[in-house]
């Protein structure tokens, strides 16, 4: 399997893909890993995680270079991701041991009622390419802390980073047999779904997540799906600094080239501030620098998957054919790499794919609305439900709006933010289950009740 640099489309490295035979052998190794983890106290597992976080910091330059090379994100954004992954570990380091210890919850008629937690068994994690470090933290860390060995399949577009992630966990102390790598494309993922894992966790598109859920449903094992989004942002007429709001919205839409599950994918602006917002937003987009991801001044790198360029072009053409106005960008940049112009369209509506289907790229539509009621209706007009954002100087108004939006996360005066201390969960086509926070930790173990008399 060739690992290609999307900025040049040249091969960086060739890896050997797994086969059904090698996957079966690795599964047998993981069975030994179940016993290994049982012998390691939770406090020691947490200490391994803390050491892993330190290794991420120590090796950040090396890790970021490979991440940028295989995924195409600007080098500084690659470093930011690795720093963010290290920071995200803090929740698990600080709270896992306390949350997972046996707890006396009640006593009645001479019987003590004790809540305990057991691991599921062997977890299969089929992961995503756009944030390979952050996304792996969401699944691998709680899995191992809870006592589950993991078969970890990084995306074929970020297998170097996935390999580094796994190897650093081993260097931090986790036994080799507790985390095994599955290298390859979708055919390897299909084989994994046919194997007898005790739980599955997938991050990626709704289409693939649905296929995985359907293929493993007969096993009656837990399935955690963190899927896509069509995340809305609403700018009310109660904002003081429209330039700052436009820049914040721009970062939410274009950071990581828009290739984020929780990227801002559609924007609604109150008619009273619409013109001033568009002026500032156009300026922000026009100042974005597309180029070689390792260049210091680049903040828009390459599109990771070459075939996605055509998809983005078709989305722009669909919108303009239905009356949208192209304000900035809109075209594939002709070069040896996979580059697309940062793009803004106005005069958009919900007849356009741009406002309904996941974009996952540097293309955004902005729609004028008359009031909060119209904005709420449009924000909820989606099959997805990952995050939603509202900008307002009136916190009471902002919170009231957010409570009416069907999404797993709500942002007031910010966007595109993830914390290890809060649950990360989607609704509708954005997925099933939870990662992060205590609720995400509990997803990777099963409660057991004891009655002691």
Number of C-alpha atoms within 10 A of each C-alpha: 15 15 20 22 24 26 26 17 16 14 14 15 12 10 14 9 15 19 15 14 9 12 20 15 11 18 24 12 17 24 15 14 25 20 15 17 22 13 10 14 13 20 14 14 23 23 16 21 27 18 16 24 23 15 16 22 16 11 12 17 16 12 20 22 18 20 32 26 25 26 29 31 31 30 24 19 20 26 21 14 20 24 17 15 23 21 15 20 24 17 17 24 19 12 15 22 17 11 14 20 12 14 14 13 10 11 13 9 6 9 12 15 17 16 17 16 19 15 23 21 22 25 28 30 26 26 25 25 24 24 22 24 27 20 19 24 21 24 29 25 23 27 27 26 29 28 29 30 33 28 25 24 25 29 24 24 24 25 27 23 24 26 17 17 22 20 17 20 24 17 15 19 15 24 15 18 22 24 26 22 19 27 24 21 17 13 13 19 20 13 14 24 19 13 15 14 21 17 23 24 26 24 24 20 19 20 11 15 25 14 13 22 19 11 13 20 12 8 13 9 14 21 21 24 28 28 28 28 32 28 28 29 29 30 28 25 20 16 16 10 10 21 18 14 20 22 18 18 28 22 19 24 30 25 22 26 29 25 20 22 24 26 34 30 31 26 24 24 24 21 17 15 16 19 13 13 23 19 13 18 22 18 15 17 22 15 10 16 14 20 19 22 25 18 13 11 14 18 23 26 29 26 25 27 15 15 10 16 19 13 14 22 15 16 20 26 18 16 24 18 11 13 14 22 16 18 14 17 18 22 18 15 14 9 9 11 21 23 27 26 21 25 22 23 23 20 16 23 19 14 11 20 17 26 27 17 17 19 25 27 26 27 27 24 25 24 22 22 20 14 14 19 12 13 25 19 12 21 25 17 17 19 13 25 28 27 30 30 28 24 25 20 16 13 13 9 15 23 15 10 19 20 10 13 22 21 24 19 23 23 17 19 19 16 25 22 12 15 15 20 17 16 19 21 24 25 20 18 22 26 27 19 18 24 27 26 20 20 16 23 25 22 23 30 23 14 13 11 14 13 13 10 10
